[in-house]
Amino acid sequence: MHVVIMGCGRVGSTLANSLEDRNHTVSIIDSEPDAFRRLGPAFNGDKVAGIGFDQQVMEKAGIRRADAFAAVSSGDNSNIIAARVARETFGIQQVVARIYDPGRAEVYQRLGITTVATVKWTADQVLRRILPAGAEPDFRDPSGTIRVDHITVPEVWIGSRTIDLQVQSRSRIAWIDRLGEGMLPVRETVLQEGDMLHLVIREENAAHTYERLENGPEEN
């Protein structure tokens, strides 16, 4: 993957190095050139000085060939603008924005921009939302048998019951993040647009789970 990051603070630099360690290519944007020192001498990606939501700056960072964009600067407004430009102007589907204000985070979640609030912020959480589904679980038990994956409900499953998704995908929904709040699903819970699912999966079933999530529910 090629990932463009806006903001070379502690989170942005950690995220950039983590992606490079996984053999992805990275371009990182910051308005302060001195910020790039946080990346260290081993960083091989592109460092672009400029305003992160400026379209010319984003193009210089390779936004047109990017698979994902992360706006992790210290300003909500800058992150929101940059995330919307990446998604609406350049058509990037995997967009993550760091948002301090939980009210704003809820609004932009509904617009299809994954937001991470400061209270639960880590570079690892952004990483899991940028990489392809199933590539990086949120948790794996010490034996390597059970994993917990955090995914946005696929469009093909919206309107389906949670019980049907669990049975057909061979997974269990531990809880759902809906409109900024956690909820425990019951048998008749219906999946809604924007739902974030925390799936418990046996490692041996992971490939089947993601195949079923992508293909949608089987007809009875």
C-alpha positions, 0 to 999 in steps of 0.5 A: 500500500501507499499511505499519505499521512498529514502530521508528523507529531508523535502519532504521525511519526510512529504510524509512518515508521510502523507502516514502513516496517510492514513494507508499505510506502509512506509520504508524510506531510507537515507544515514544519520541516523540523518535525520530520526529525521525529522520523529518524534516519532510517525512514525512507519515505517522502517528506513533504513540507506544506499545508496538509489539506492543500491539494497541490501538497497532497498531490506531491505526496502521491495522494492520487496513487494512495490507498489510504490517508491519515490526518493526525495533526493536532488541529481538528479543523485541519484534520477534518478538511484534509480528510474530506479533501482526500475522500471527496476530491481524490476518492480515497476510501480508507480515510482516518482522522484524529478528532478531539471533539467527540461531537464532531467525531460522530458527525464525520463518522456518518460521512464515512470518515473513520475518526479516532477520539483522543481518549482512545488514541494510539498509532496502532489503532490508526494502523488497523484501520488503514491496512486491509481488513483482516491484515492486523487484528486488534487482539490475538490471544497468547496461543494465537487461536483467537483474534478480535478484529475491528471492522466497519460493517460492509455495505452488503450486510446493512439491514441484516441481523447480527445473528445471520452475520455471526452464523454465516461468517463463523464469528461472534460480535463482541460489541458494536460501536454505534454513533459513538457508543458501545452496544451489545447485540441481541439476536434481533439486532439489525446492522446499520450503516456506520456500525463498527463491529468487534468480531471474535474469530478463530484464526483458522476461520479468518479467511472464511470470515472475510470472504463472507463479509465481502460477499454478503449474506447467503440467501436462505 
